Amino acid sequence: PQAAKSQRADIVFLPECFSFLGASPAAALAIAEPLSGPRLAQFRRLAADHRIWLSLGGFQESCDSPDSPSPSSTPAVPQNK
């Protein structure tokens, strides 16, 4: 974010699977966490600290639902506030 902000960018787009590209569904499930978890909190802090928007292409979100035991690849956009 710092390099993008120094070039006057307002938003940084990261690709699908930006934070993890696993070899198996079990590996993806092992690192998945809720949107309120520590990994996304780090990106929220980065966005706020650098006053830039981040578009996170695919975050491994854990789903605590019996209907969906697999993680979701969820796009997330932490605000710059």
All heavy atoms as a GROMACS GRO file, in nm:
protein
  602
    1PRO      N    1   0.080  -0.121   0.000
    1PRO     CA    2   0.000   0.000   0.000
    1PRO      C    3   0.084   0.128   0.000
    1PRO      O    4   0.046   0.227  -0.059
    1PRO     CB    5  -0.084  -0.010   0.127
    1PRO     CG    6  -0.089  -0.156   0.158
    1PRO     CD    7   0.038  -0.212   0.106
    2GLN      N    8   0.198   0.125   0.067
    2GLN     CA    9   0.278   0.246   0.076
    2GLN      C   10   0.329   0.289  -0.062
    2GLN      O   11   0.323   0.408  -0.096
    2GLN     CB   12   0.396   0.224   0.171
    2GLN     CG   13   0.478   0.349   0.196
    2GLN     CD   14   0.586   0.326   0.300
    2GLN    OE1   15   0.605   0.215   0.348
    2GLN    NE2   16   0.654   0.432   0.336
    3ALA      N   17   0.377   0.194  -0.142
    3ALA     CA   18   0.425   0.228  -0.277
    3ALA      C   19   0.311   0.279  -0.363
    3ALA      O   20   0.327   0.375  -0.439
    3ALA     CB   21   0.491   0.106  -0.340
    4ALA      N   22   0.194   0.216  -0.353
    4ALA     CA   23   0.079   0.260  -0.432
    4ALA      C   24   0.036   0.401  -0.390
    4ALA      O   25   0.005   0.485  -0.475
    4ALA     CB   26  -0.037   0.162  -0.414
    5LYS      N   27   0.036   0.426  -0.261
    5LYS     CA   28  -0.005   0.558  -0.213
    5LYS      C   29   0.095   0.664  -0.256
    5LYS      O   30   0.056   0.776  -0.291
    5LYS     CB   31  -0.019   0.556  -0.060
    5LYS     CG   32  -0.090   0.676  -0.006
    5LYS     CD   33  -0.234   0.683  -0.058
    5LYS     CE   34  -0.308   0.801  -0.002
    5LYS     NZ   35  -0.444   0.811  -0.051
    6SER      N   36   0.225   0.630  -0.258
    6SER     CA   37   0.325   0.727  -0.301
    6SER      C   38   0.307   0.764  -0.448
    6SER      O   39   0.352   0.870  -0.492
    6SER     CB   40   0.466   0.674  -0.276
    6SER     OG   41   0.497   0.570  -0.366
    7GLN      N   42   0.240   0.677  -0.524
    7GLN     CA   43   0.210   0.705  -0.664
    7GLN      C   44   0.068   0.761  -0.680
    7GLN      O   45   0.013   0.762  -0.788
    7GLN     CB   46   0.229   0.580  -0.749
    7GLN     CG   47   0.374   0.535  -0.751
    7GLN     CD   48   0.394   0.411  -0.833
    7GLN    OE1   49   0.320   0.381  -0.926
    7GLN    NE2   50   0.496   0.334  -0.798
    8ARG      N   51   0.009   0.801  -0.568
    8ARG     CA   52  -0.122   0.866  -0.562
    8ARG      C   53  -0.238   0.774  -0.596
    8ARG      O   54  -0.343   0.819  -0.642
    8ARG     CB   55  -0.122   0.992  -0.647
    8ARG     CG   56  -0.014   1.090  -0.599
    8ARG     CD   57  -0.002   1.208  -0.687
    8ARG     NE   58  -0.126   1.284  -0.683
    8ARG     CZ   59  -0.138   1.408  -0.717
    8ARG    NH1   60  -0.033   1.474  -0.757
    8ARG    NH2   61  -0.253   1.470  -0.712
    9ALA      N   62  -0.221   0.646  -0.574
    9ALA     CA   63  -0.330   0.551  -0.595
    9ALA      C   64  -0.432   0.565  -0.483
    9ALA      O   65  -0.398   0.597  -0.369
    9ALA     CB   66  -0.278   0.408  -0.599
   10ASP      N   67  -0.558   0.541  -0.515
   10ASP     CA   68  -0.665   0.543  -0.415
   10ASP      C   69  -0.707   0.403  -0.374
   10ASP      O   70  -0.767   0.383  -0.269
   10ASP     CB   71  -0.787   0.617  -0.468
   10ASP     CG   72  -0.762   0.765  -0.485
   10ASP    OD1   73  -0.692   0.824  -0.400
   10ASP    OD2   74  -0.810   0.822  -0.584
   11ILE      N   75  -0.676   0.303  -0.461
   11ILE     CA   76  -0.717   0.165  -0.434
   11ILE      C   77  -0.613   0.070  -0.492
   11ILE      O   78  -0.551   0.101  -0.594
   11ILE     CB   79  -0.859   0.136  -0.492
   11ILE    CG1   80  -0.909  -0.001  -0.445
   11ILE    CG2   81  -0.861   0.149  -0.643
   11ILE    CD1   82  -1.057  -0.024  -0.469
   12VAL      N   83  -0.593  -0.041  -0.422
   12VAL     CA   84  -0.503  -0.148  -0.469
   12VAL      C   85  -0.588  -0.273  -0.484
   12VAL      O   86  -0.661  -0.311  -0.392
   12VAL     CB   87  -0.389  -0.173  -0.368
   12VAL    CG1   88  -0.307  -0.294  -0.408
   12VAL    CG2   89  -0.302  -0.050  -0.355
   13PHE      N   90  -0.580  -0.336  -0.601
   13PHE     CA   91  -0.654  -0.459  -0.628
   13PHE      C   92  -0.560  -0.579  -0.618
   13PHE      O   93  -0.457  -0.581  -0.685
   13PHE     CB   94  -0.715  -0.456  -0.769
   13PHE     CG   95  -0.824  -0.355  -0.785
   13PHE    CD1   96  -0.794  -0.224  -0.822
   13PHE    CD2   97  -0.956  -0.389  -0.763
   13PHE    CE1   98  -0.894  -0.129  -0.835
   13PHE    CE2   99  -1.057  -0.295  -0.777
   13PHE     CZ  100  -1.026  -0.166  -0.813
   14LEU      N  101  -0.596  -0.675  -0.535
   14LEU     CA  102  -0.519  -0.798  -0.524
   14LEU      C  103  -0.599  -0.911  -0.590
   14LEU      O  104  -0.723  -0.911  -0.587
   14LEU     CB  105  -0.491  -0.831  -0.377
   14LEU     CG  106  -0.407  -0.725  -0.304
   14LEU    CD1  107  -0.392  -0.761  -0.157
   14LEU    CD2  108  -0.272  -0.710  -0.369
   15PRO      N  109  -0.531  -1.009  -0.650
   15PRO     CA  110  -0.600  -1.112  -0.728
   15PRO      C  111  -0.669  -1.218  -0.642
   15PRO      O  112  -0.648  -1.226  -0.520
   15PRO     CB  113  -0.486  -1.174  -0.808
   15PRO     CG  114  -0.368  -1.158  -0.719
   15PRO     CD  115  -0.387  -1.025  -0.651
   16GLU      N  116  -0.747  -1.299  -0.709
   16GLU     CA  117  -0.808  -1.417  -0.647
   16GLU      C  118  -0.697  -1.500  -0.582
   16GLU      O  119  -0.587  -1.509  -0.635
   16GLU     CB  120  -0.879  -1.499  -0.756
   16GLU     CG  121  -0.948  -1.622  -0.707
   16GLU     CD  122  -1.081  -1.592  -0.639
   16GLU    OE1  123  -1.137  -1.484  -0.658
   16GLU    OE2  124  -1.127  -1.680  -0.566
   17CYS      N  125  -0.723  -1.555  -0.468
   17CYS     CA  126  -0.627  -1.638  -0.393
   17CYS      C  127  -0.502  -1.560  -0.354
   17CYS      O  128  -0.393  -1.615  -0.346
   17CYS     CB  129  -0.590  -1.763  -0.473
   17CYS     SG  130  -0.729  -1.869  -0.510
   18PHE      N  131  -0.516  -1.430  -0.329
   18PHE     CA  132  -0.400  -1.346  -0.296
   18PHE      C  133  -0.330  -1.389  -0.168
   18PHE      O  134  -0.210  -1.372  -0.153
   18PHE     CB  135  -0.441  -1.199  -0.284
   18PHE     CG  136  -0.516  -1.169  -0.157
   18PHE    CD1  137  -0.449  -1.122  -0.046
   18PHE    CD2  138  -0.653  -1.192  -0.148
   18PHE    CE1  139  -0.517  -1.096   0.072
   18PHE    CE2  140  -0.720  -1.168  -0.032
   18PHE     CZ  141  -0.652  -1.119   0.078
   19SER      N  142  -0.406  -1.445  -0.073
   19SER     CA  143  -0.346  -1.476   0.056
   19SER      C  144  -0.311  -1.623   0.072
   19SER      O  145  -0.240  -1.660   0.166
   19SER     CB  146  -0.439  -1.434   0.170
   19SER     OG  147  -0.556  -1.513   0.170
   20PHE      N  148  -0.358  -1.707  -0.019
   20PHE     CA  149  -0.332  -1.850  -0.004
   20PHE      C  150  -0.368  -1.924  -0.132
   20PHE      O  151  -0.473  -1.899  -0.191
   20PHE     CB  152  -0.416  -1.907   0.111
   20PHE     CG  153  -0.399  -2.054   0.131
   20PHE    CD1  154  -0.285  -2.104   0.192
   20PHE    CD2  155  -0.495  -2.142   0.088
   20PHE    CE1  156  -0.268  -2.240   0.210
   20PHE    CE2  157  -0.480  -2.278   0.106
   20PHE     CZ  158  -0.366  -2.327   0.168
   21LEU      N  159  -0.281  -2.011  -0.176
   21LEU     CA  160  -0.308  -2.099  -0.288
   21LEU      C  161  -0.269  -2.238  -0.240
   21LEU      O  162  -0.151  -2.272  -0.237
   21LEU     CB  163  -0.228  -2.056  -0.410
   21LEU     CG  164  -0.258  -2.128  -0.540
   21LEU    CD1  165  -0.406  -2.116  -0.577
   21LEU    CD2  166  -0.173  -2.072  -0.653
   22GLY      N  167  -0.366  -2.316  -0.198
   22GLY     CA  168  -0.338  -2.444  -0.135
   22GLY      C  169  -0.338  -2.561  -0.232
   22GLY      O  170  -0.388  -2.552  -0.344
   23ALA      N  171  -0.280  -2.669  -0.186
   23ALA     CA  172  -0.271  -2.789  -0.267
   23ALA      C  173  -0.395  -2.877  -0.256
   23ALA      O  174  -0.414  -2.968  -0.335
   23ALA     CB  175  -0.148  -2.869  -0.226
   24SER      N  176  -0.480  -2.848  -0.156
   24SER     CA  177  -0.598  -2.933  -0.135
   24SER      C  178  -0.707  -2.854  -0.064
   24SER      O  179  -0.679  -2.753   0.001
   24SER     CB  180  -0.560  -3.054  -0.049
   24SER     OG  181  -0.532  -3.012   0.083
   25PRO      N  182  -0.831  -2.900  -0.075
   25PRO     CA  183  -0.939  -2.835   0.000
   25PRO      C  184  -0.914  -2.838   0.151
   25PRO      O  185  -0.948  -2.744   0.222
   25PRO     CB  186  -1.062  -2.917  -0.037
   25PRO     CG  187  -1.030  -2.975  -0.171
   25PRO     CD  188  -0.881  -3.002  -0.166
   26ALA      N  189  -0.850  -2.943   0.201
   26ALA     CA  190  -0.822  -2.952   0.344
   26ALA      C  191  -0.725  -2.841   0.387
   26ALA      O  192  -0.740  -2.784   0.496
   26ALA     CB  193  -0.764  -3.089   0.379
   27ALA      N  194  -0.629  -2.809   0.303
   27ALA     CA  195  -0.533  -2.702   0.335
   27ALA      C  196  -0.605  -2.567   0.339
   27ALA      O  197  -0.579  -2.485   0.426
   27ALA     CB  198  -0.420  -2.699   0.233
   28ALA      N  199  -0.697  -2.544   0.244
   28ALA     CA  200  -0.774  -2.420   0.244
   28ALA      C  201  -0.862  -2.410   0.367
   28ALA      O  202  -0.874  -2.303   0.428
   28ALA     CB  203  -0.859  -2.411   0.117
   29LEU      N  204  -0.922  -2.520   0.408
   29LEU     CA  205  -1.006  -2.522   0.526
   29LEU      C  206  -0.924  -2.494   0.652
   29LEU      O  207  -0.968  -2.422   0.742
   29LEU     CB  208  -1.077  -2.657   0.538
   29LEU     CG  209  -1.177  -2.673   0.651
   29LEU    CD1  210  -1.288  -2.570   0.638
   29LEU    CD2  211  -1.236  -2.814   0.650
   30ALA      N  212  -0.801  -2.543   0.656
   30ALA     CA  213  -0.716  -2.526   0.774
   30ALA      C  214  -0.678  -2.379   0.797
   30ALA      O  215  -0.662  -2.338   0.912
   30ALA     CB  216  -0.590  -2.610   0.761
   31ILE      N  217  -0.664  -2.299   0.691
   31ILE     CA  218  -0.623  -2.160   0.710
   31ILE      C  219  -0.740  -2.062   0.707
   31ILE      O  220  -0.723  -1.943   0.734
   31ILE     CB  221  -0.516  -2.116   0.608
   31ILE    CG1  222  -0.571  -2.116   0.465
   31ILE    CG2  223  -0.393  -2.201   0.618
   31ILE    CD1  224  -0.607  -1.979   0.420
   32ALA      N  225  -0.859  -2.110   0.675
   32ALA     CA  226  -0.976  -2.022   0.666
   32ALA      C  227  -1.008  -1.962   0.803
   32ALA      O  228  -0.986  -2.025   0.906
   32ALA     CB  229  -1.096  -2.100   0.614
   33GLU      N  230  -1.054  -1.839   0.800
   33GLU     CA  231  -1.095  -1.772   0.924
   33GLU      C  232  -1.212  -1.680   0.895
   33GLU      O  233  -1.237  -1.645   0.780
   33GLU     CB  234  -0.979  -1.695   0.987
   33GLU     CG  235  -0.925  -1.584   0.902
   33GLU     CD  236  -0.803  -1.517   0.966
   33GLU    OE1  237  -0.711  -1.586   1.008
   33GLU    OE2  238  -0.803  -1.393   0.972
   34PRO      N  239  -1.287  -1.640   0.998
   34PRO     CA  240  -1.401  -1.551   0.976
   34PRO      C  241  -1.354  -1.412   0.933
   34PRO      O  242  -1.238  -1.375   0.951
   34PRO     CB  243  -1.470  -1.546   1.113
   34PRO     CG  244  -1.366  -1.585   1.211
   34PRO     CD  245  -1.270  -1.676   1.139
   35LEU      N  246  -1.446  -1.336   0.878
   35LEU     CA  247  -1.413  -1.200   0.835
   35LEU      C  248  -1.371  -1.112   0.952
   35LEU      O  249  -1.304  -1.012   0.934
   35LEU     CB  250  -1.532  -1.137   0.762
   35LEU     CG  251  -1.568  -1.201   0.628
   35LEU    CD1  252  -1.692  -1.135   0.569
   35LEU    CD2  253  -1.452  -1.193   0.530
   36SER      N  254  -1.406  -1.152   1.073
   36SER     CA  255  -1.366  -1.077   1.192
   36SER      C  256  -1.231  -1.124   1.247
   36SER      O  257  -1.187  -1.077   1.352
   36SER     CB  258  -1.472  -1.092   1.301
   36SER     OG  259  -1.486  -1.230   1.335
   37GLY      N  260  -1.163  -1.214   1.175
   37GLY     CA  261  -1.038  -1.272   1.223
   37GLY      C  262  -0.916  -1.183   1.206
   37GLY      O  263  -0.923  -1.072   1.152
   38PRO      N  264  -0.801  -1.230   1.254
   38PRO     CA  265  -0.679  -1.149   1.257
   38PRO      C  266  -0.621  -1.115   1.119
   38PRO      O  267  -0.563  -1.008   1.102
   38PRO     CB  268  -0.581  -1.232   1.339
   38PRO     CG  269  -0.632  -1.372   1.332
   38PRO     CD  270  -0.781  -1.361   1.316
   39ARG      N  271  -0.633  -1.204   1.022
   39ARG     CA  272  -0.573  -1.176   0.891
   39ARG      C  273  -0.641  -1.057   0.824
   39ARG      O  274  -0.575  -0.965   0.776
   39ARG     CB  275  -0.579  -1.300   0.801
   39ARG     CG  276  -0.499  -1.282   0.672
   39ARG     CD  277  -0.485  -1.409   0.590
   39ARG     NE  278  -0.436  -1.520   0.669
   39ARG     CZ  279  -0.504  -1.634   0.689
   39ARG    NH1  280  -0.621  -1.651   0.634
   39ARG    NH2  281  -0.454  -1.730   0.762
   40LEU      N  282  -0.772  -1.056   0.824
   40LEU     CA  283  -0.843  -0.944   0.762
   40LEU      C  284  -0.826  -0.817   0.845
   40LEU      O  285  -0.819  -0.707   0.790
   40LEU     CB  286  -0.991  -0.977   0.742
   40LEU     CG  287  -1.064  -0.889   0.643
   40LEU    CD1  288  -0.995  -0.882   0.507
   40LEU    CD2  289  -1.206  -0.936   0.624
   41ALA      N  290  -0.810  -0.832   0.977
   41ALA     CA  291  -0.784  -0.715   1.062
   41ALA      C  292  -0.653  -0.648   1.023
   41ALA      O  293  -0.643  -0.525   1.024
   41ALA     CB  294  -0.781  -0.757   1.208
   42GLN      N  295  -0.553  -0.727   0.986
   42GLN     CA  296  -0.426  -0.670   0.940
   42GLN      C  297  -0.446  -0.585   0.814
   42GLN      O  298  -0.389  -0.478   0.801
   42GLN     CB  299  -0.324  -0.780   0.909
   42GLN     CG  300  -0.269  -0.848   1.031
   42GLN     CD  301  -0.172  -0.958   0.992
   42GLN    OE1  302  -0.200  -1.040   0.906
   42GLN    NE2  303  -0.056  -0.958   1.057
   43PHE      N  304  -0.527  -0.635   0.721
   43PHE     CA  305  -0.552  -0.560   0.597
   43PHE      C  306  -0.633  -0.434   0.626
   43PHE      O  307  -0.613  -0.331   0.562
   43PHE     CB  308  -0.619  -0.648   0.492
   43PHE     CG  309  -0.523  -0.744   0.429
   43PHE    CD1  310  -0.523  -0.878   0.464
   43PHE    CD2  311  -0.431  -0.701   0.335
   43PHE    CE1  312  -0.433  -0.967   0.407
   43PHE    CE2  313  -0.341  -0.789   0.277
   43PHE     CZ  314  -0.342  -0.922   0.314
   44ARG      N  315  -0.725  -0.443   0.722
   44ARG     CA  316  -0.800  -0.322   0.761
   44ARG      C  317  -0.705  -0.215   0.816
   44ARG      O  318  -0.717  -0.098   0.786
   44ARG     CB  319  -0.906  -0.357   0.865
   44ARG     CG  320  -1.026  -0.428   0.808
   44ARG     CD  321  -1.136  -0.439   0.914
   44ARG     NE  322  -1.245  -0.516   0.861
   44ARG     CZ  323  -1.272  -0.642   0.893
   44ARG    NH1  324  -1.198  -0.706   0.982
   44ARG    NH2  325  -1.373  -0.706   0.839
   45ARG      N  326  -0.611  -0.258   0.901
   45ARG     CA  327  -0.513  -0.164   0.956
   45ARG      C  328  -0.426  -0.103   0.847
   45ARG      O  329  -0.397   0.016   0.847
   45ARG     CB  330  -0.426  -0.232   1.062
   45ARG     CG  331  -0.491  -0.241   1.198
   45ARG     CD  332  -0.395  -0.283   1.307
   45ARG     NE  333  -0.331  -0.412   1.283
   45ARG     CZ  334  -0.384  -0.530   1.314
   45ARG    NH1  335  -0.503  -0.536   1.370
   45ARG    NH2  336  -0.319  -0.641   1.289
   46LEU      N  337  -0.380  -0.187   0.753
   46LEU     CA  338  -0.300  -0.135   0.641
   46LEU      C  339  -0.376  -0.029   0.563
   46LEU      O  340  -0.321   0.076   0.529
   46LEU     CB  341  -0.262  -0.249   0.545
   46LEU     CG  342  -0.140  -0.330   0.579
   46LEU    CD1  343  -0.128  -0.449   0.485
   46LEU    CD2  344  -0.015  -0.245   0.571
   47ALA      N  345  -0.502  -0.058   0.533
   47ALA     CA  346  -0.584   0.037   0.457
   47ALA      C  347  -0.598   0.168   0.533
   47ALA      O  348  -0.581   0.277   0.476
   47ALA     CB  349  -0.721  -0.023   0.427
   48ALA      N  350  -0.624   0.159   0.662
   48ALA     CA  351  -0.642   0.279   0.743
   48ALA      C  352  -0.510   0.355   0.759
   48ALA      O  353  -0.506   0.477   0.745
   48ALA     CB  354  -0.699   0.243   0.879
   49ASP      N  355  -0.402   0.283   0.788
   49ASP     CA  356  -0.272   0.347   0.810
   49ASP      C  357  -0.224   0.423   0.686
   49ASP      O  358  -0.162   0.528   0.697
   49ASP     CB  359  -0.166   0.244   0.849
   49ASP     CG  360  -0.186   0.189   0.989
   49ASP    OD1  361  -0.272   0.242   1.064
   49ASP    OD2  362  -0.118   0.090   1.022
   50HIS      N  363  -0.252   0.367   0.569
   50HIS     CA  364  -0.205   0.428   0.444
   50HIS      C  365  -0.314   0.508   0.373
   50HIS      O  366  -0.290   0.561   0.264
   50HIS     CB  367  -0.146   0.320   0.352
   50HIS     CG  368  -0.024   0.256   0.410
   50HIS    ND1  369   0.098   0.318   0.413
   50HIS    CD2  370  -0.007   0.138   0.472
   50HIS    CE1  371   0.186   0.239   0.472
   50HIS    NE2  372   0.124   0.130   0.509
   51ARG      N  373  -0.432   0.512   0.435
   51ARG     CA  374  -0.546   0.585   0.377
   51ARG      C  375  -0.566   0.548   0.230
   51ARG      O  376  -0.567   0.633   0.142
   51ARG     CB  377  -0.530   0.734   0.398
   51ARG     CG  378  -0.520   0.771   0.545
   51ARG     CD  379  -0.540   0.916   0.580
   51ARG     NE  380  -0.650   0.982   0.514
   51ARG     CZ  381  -0.779   0.975   0.549
   51ARG    NH1  382  -0.815   0.898   0.650
   51ARG    NH2  383  -0.871   1.042   0.485
   52ILE      N  384  -0.580   0.417   0.209
   52ILE     CA  385  -0.599   0.364   0.074
   52ILE      C  386  -0.701   0.250   0.083
   52ILE      O  387  -0.713   0.184   0.186
   52ILE     CB  388  -0.464   0.315   0.016
   52ILE    CG1  389  -0.474   0.294  -0.135
   52ILE    CG2  390  -0.414   0.190   0.086
   52ILE    CD1  391  -0.339   0.282  -0.202
   53TRP      N  392  -0.778   0.231  -0.022
   53TRP     CA  393  -0.871   0.120  -0.028
   53TRP      C  394  -0.797  -0.003  -0.076
   53TRP      O  395  -0.707   0.007  -0.160
   53TRP     CB  396  -0.985   0.151  -0.126
   53TRP     CG  397  -1.081   0.253  -0.075
   53TRP    CD1  398  -1.063   0.388  -0.072
   53TRP    CD2  399  -1.209   0.229  -0.021
   53TRP    NE1  400  -1.172   0.450  -0.019
   53TRP    CE2  401  -1.265   0.355   0.013
   53TRP    CE3  402  -1.284   0.115   0.002
   53TRP    CZ2  403  -1.391   0.367   0.069
   53TRP    CZ3  404  -1.410   0.128   0.058
   53TRP    CH2  405  -1.463   0.253   0.090
   54LEU      N  406  -0.836  -0.120  -0.026
   54LEU     CA  407  -0.781  -0.247  -0.072
   54LEU      C  408  -0.896  -0.333  -0.123
   54LEU      O  409  -0.998  -0.345  -0.056
   54LEU     CB  410  -0.710  -0.321   0.042
   54LEU     CG  411  -0.590  -0.252   0.105
   54LEU    CD1  412  -0.540  -0.333   0.223
   54LEU    CD2  413  -0.480  -0.231   0.003
   55SER      N  414  -0.878  -0.391  -0.240
   55SER     CA  415  -0.975  -0.488  -0.292
   55SER      C  416  -0.907  -0.624  -0.287
   55SER      O  417  -0.817  -0.652  -0.366
   55SER     CB  418  -1.014  -0.452  -0.436
   55SER     OG  419  -1.100  -0.553  -0.488
   56LEU      N  420  -0.948  -0.704  -0.190
   56LEU     CA  421  -0.887  -0.834  -0.169
   56LEU      C  422  -0.964  -0.939  -0.248
   56LEU      O  423  -1.075  -0.975  -0.213
   56LEU     CB  424  -0.886  -0.866  -0.019
   56LEU     CG  425  -0.829  -0.754   0.071
   56LEU    CD1  426  -0.840  -0.794   0.217
   56LEU    CD2  427  -0.687  -0.720   0.033
   57GLY      N  428  -0.903  -0.989  -0.352
   57GLY     CA  429  -0.970  -1.072  -0.453
   57GLY      C  430  -1.031  -1.201  -0.406
   57GLY      O  431  -1.129  -1.246  -0.462
   58GLY      N  432  -0.979  -1.265  -0.308
   58GLY     CA  433  -1.036  -1.391  -0.261
   58GLY      C  434  -0.977  -1.428  -0.128
   58GLY      O  435  -0.866  -1.477  -0.119
   59PHE      N  436  -1.050  -1.402  -0.022
   59PHE     CA  437  -1.008  -1.428   0.114
   59PHE      C  438  -1.069  -1.560   0.158
   59PHE      O  439  -1.188  -1.583   0.137
   59PHE     CB  440  -1.058  -1.312   0.202
   59PHE     CG  441  -1.035  -1.331   0.347
   59PHE    CD1  442  -0.911  -1.307   0.401
   59PHE    CD2  443  -1.138  -1.373   0.430
   59PHE    CE1  444  -0.889  -1.324   0.537
   59PHE    CE2  445  -1.117  -1.391   0.564
   59PHE     CZ  446  -0.992  -1.367   0.618
   60GLN      N  447  -0.990  -1.649   0.216
   60GLN     CA  448  -1.040  -1.780   0.259
   60GLN      C  449  -1.123  -1.763   0.387
   60GLN      O  450  -1.070  -1.761   0.497
   60GLN     CB  451  -0.923  -1.876   0.283
   60GLN     CG  452  -0.841  -1.905   0.160
   60GLN     CD  453  -0.920  -1.974   0.052
   60GLN    OE1  454  -1.011  -2.052   0.076
   60GLN    NE2  455  -0.888  -1.945  -0.072
   61GLU      N  456  -1.253  -1.748   0.369
   61GLU     CA  457  -1.344  -1.725   0.482
   61GLU      C  458  -1.399  -1.857   0.533
   61GLU      O  459  -1.449  -1.939   0.456
   61GLU     CB  460  -1.460  -1.636   0.439
   61GLU     CG  461  -1.559  -1.610   0.550
   61GLU     CD  462  -1.683  -1.537   0.503
   61GLU    OE1  463  -1.701  -1.516   0.383
   61GLU    OE2  464  -1.763  -1.500   0.590
   62SER      N  465  -1.391  -1.877   0.663
   62SER     CA  466  -1.450  -1.997   0.721
   62SER      C  467  -1.601  -1.979   0.729
   62SER      O  468  -1.650  -1.870   0.753
   62SER     CB  469  -1.392  -2.025   0.861
   62SER     OG  470  -1.418  -1.917   0.947
   63CYS      N  471  -1.670  -2.089   0.706
   63CYS     CA  472  -1.816  -2.088   0.712
   63CYS      C  473  -1.859  -2.183   0.823
   63CYS      O  474  -1.833  -2.302   0.813
   63CYS     CB  475  -1.876  -2.133   0.579
   63CYS     SG  476  -1.834  -2.025   0.443
   64ASP      N  477  -1.917  -2.129   0.926
   64ASP     CA  478  -1.959  -2.210   1.040
   64ASP      C  479  -2.101  -2.261   1.022
   64ASP      O  480  -2.182  -2.254   1.113
   64ASP     CB  481  -1.947  -2.130   1.169
   64ASP     CG  482  -1.803  -2.093   1.200
   64ASP    OD1  483  -1.714  -2.173   1.165
   64ASP    OD2  484  -1.781  -1.986   1.258
   65SER      N  485  -2.127  -2.311   0.904
   65SER     CA  486  -2.261  -2.360   0.873
   65SER      C  487  -2.255  -2.508   0.835
   65SER      O  488  -2.169  -2.548   0.757
   65SER     CB  489  -2.319  -2.280   0.757
   65SER     OG  490  -2.432  -2.343   0.704
   66PRO      N  491  -2.344  -2.590   0.889
   66PRO     CA  492  -2.344  -2.731   0.848
   66PRO      C  493  -2.376  -2.748   0.700
   66PRO      O  494  -2.339  -2.847   0.638
   66PRO     CB  495  -2.453  -2.794   0.935
   66PRO     CG  496  -2.518  -2.684   1.010
   66PRO     CD  497  -2.442  -2.558   0.988
   67ASP      N  498  -2.443  -2.648   0.641
   67ASP     CA  499  -2.475  -2.654   0.499
   67ASP      C  500  -2.354  -2.622   0.412
   67ASP      O  501  -2.353  -2.654   0.294
   67ASP     CB  502  -2.587  -2.554   0.464
   67ASP     CG  503  -2.716  -2.586   0.536
   67ASP    OD1  504  -2.740  -2.705   0.566
   67ASP    OD2  505  -2.792  -2.492   0.564
   68SER      N  506  -2.252  -2.558   0.469
   68SER     CA  507  -2.136  -2.516   0.392
   68SER      C  508  -2.009  -2.534   0.475
   68SER      O  509  -1.954  -2.438   0.528
   68SER     CB  510  -2.151  -2.370   0.349
   68SER     OG  511  -2.038  -2.330   0.274
   69PRO      N  512  -1.960  -2.660   0.489
   69PRO     CA  513  -1.841  -2.682   0.571
   69PRO      C  514  -1.712  -2.633   0.504
   69PRO      O  515  -1.611  -2.616   0.570
   69PRO     CB  516  -1.839  -2.833   0.589
   69PRO     CG  517  -1.911  -2.885   0.469
   69PRO     CD  518  -2.015  -2.781   0.435
   70SER      N  519  -1.715  -2.613   0.374
   70SER     CA  520  -1.596  -2.568   0.302
   70SER      C  521  -1.578  -2.418   0.317
   70SER      O  522  -1.675  -2.344   0.334
   70SER     CB  523  -1.609  -2.602   0.153
   70SER     OG  524  -1.623  -2.740   0.136
   71PRO      N  525  -1.453  -2.372   0.306
   71PRO     CA  526  -1.432  -2.226   0.311
   71PRO      C  527  -1.484  -2.160   0.184
   71PRO      O  528  -1.491  -2.224   0.079
   71PRO     CB  529  -1.281  -2.212   0.323
   71PRO     CG  530  -1.227  -2.336   0.262
   71PRO     CD  531  -1.329  -2.444   0.291
   72SER      N  532  -1.519  -2.036   0.196
   72SER     CA  533  -1.560  -1.957   0.079
   72SER      C  534  -1.444  -1.869   0.038
   72SER      O  535  -1.368  -1.822   0.122
   72SER     CB  536  -1.678  -1.866   0.115
   72SER     OG  537  -1.791  -1.942   0.144
   73SER      N  538  -1.431  -1.846  -0.091
   73SER     CA  539  -1.334  -1.749  -0.140
   73SER      C  540  -1.411  -1.618  -0.153
   73SER      O  541  -1.483  -1.596  -0.249
   73SER     CB  542  -1.277  -1.792  -0.274
   73SER     OG  543  -1.184  -1.698  -0.320
   74THR      N  544  -1.397  -1.533  -0.052
   74THR     CA  545  -1.479  -1.414  -0.039
   74THR      C  546  -1.402  -1.289  -0.076
   74THR      O  547  -1.296  -1.264  -0.020
   74THR     CB  548  -1.526  -1.401   0.109
   74THR    OG1  549  -1.597  -1.520   0.144
   74THR    CG2  550  -1.614  -1.280   0.129
   75PRO      N  551  -1.453  -1.208  -0.170
   75PRO     CA  552  -1.387  -1.080  -0.194
   75PRO      C  553  -1.415  -0.986  -0.077
   75PRO      O  554  -1.524  -0.986  -0.022
   75PRO     CB  555  -1.451  -1.029  -0.323
   75PRO     CG  556  -1.574  -1.109  -0.342
   75PRO     CD  557  -1.564  -1.232  -0.258
   76ALA      N  558  -1.314  -0.912  -0.037
   76ALA     CA  559  -1.329  -0.818   0.075
   76ALA      C  560  -1.268  -0.685   0.036
   76ALA      O  561  -1.168  -0.681  -0.035
   76ALA     CB  562  -1.260  -0.874   0.199
   77VAL      N  563  -1.329  -0.576   0.082
   77VAL     CA  564  -1.279  -0.441   0.050
   77VAL      C  565  -1.269  -0.361   0.180
   77VAL      O  566  -1.362  -0.292   0.218
   77VAL     CB  567  -1.371  -0.370  -0.052
   77VAL    CG1  568  -1.314  -0.233  -0.088
   77VAL    CG2  569  -1.390  -0.454  -0.177
   78PRO      N  570  -1.153  -0.371   0.249
   78PRO     CA  571  -1.134  -0.288   0.368
   78PRO      C  572  -1.131  -0.139   0.331
   78PRO      O  573  -1.066  -0.100   0.235
   78PRO     CB  574  -0.999  -0.332   0.422
   78PRO     CG  575  -0.976  -0.467   0.365
   78PRO     CD  576  -1.044  -0.465   0.231
   79GLN      N  577  -1.201  -0.060   0.407
   79GLN     CA  578  -1.208   0.084   0.381
   79GLN      C  579  -1.083   0.154   0.430
   79GLN      O  580  -1.010   0.102   0.514
   79GLN     CB  581  -1.330   0.145   0.448
   79GLN     CG  582  -1.459   0.093   0.391
   79GLN     CD  583  -1.578   0.158   0.454
   79GLN    OE1  584  -1.566   0.246   0.538
   79GLN    NE2  585  -1.696   0.120   0.412
   80ASN      N  586  -1.061   0.272   0.378
   80ASN     CA  587  -0.942   0.348   0.414
   80ASN      C  588  -0.965   0.436   0.535
   80ASN      O  589  -0.899   0.538   0.550
   80ASN     CB  590  -0.896   0.432   0.294
   80ASN     CG  591  -1.000   0.535   0.251
   80ASN    OD1  592  -1.111   0.537   0.302
   80ASN    ND2  593  -0.963   0.619   0.159
   81LYS      N  594  -1.057   0.400   0.622
   81LYS     CA  595  -1.087   0.481   0.741
   81LYS      C  596  -1.056   0.400   0.865
   81LYS      O  597  -1.071   0.284   0.869
   81LYS     CB  598  -1.234   0.522   0.745
   81LYS     CG  599  -1.281   0.590   0.622
   81LYS     CD  600  -1.430   0.616   0.634
   81LYS     CE  601  -1.485   0.659   0.499
   81LYS     NZ  602  -1.624   0.687   0.502
   0.00000   0.00000   0.00000
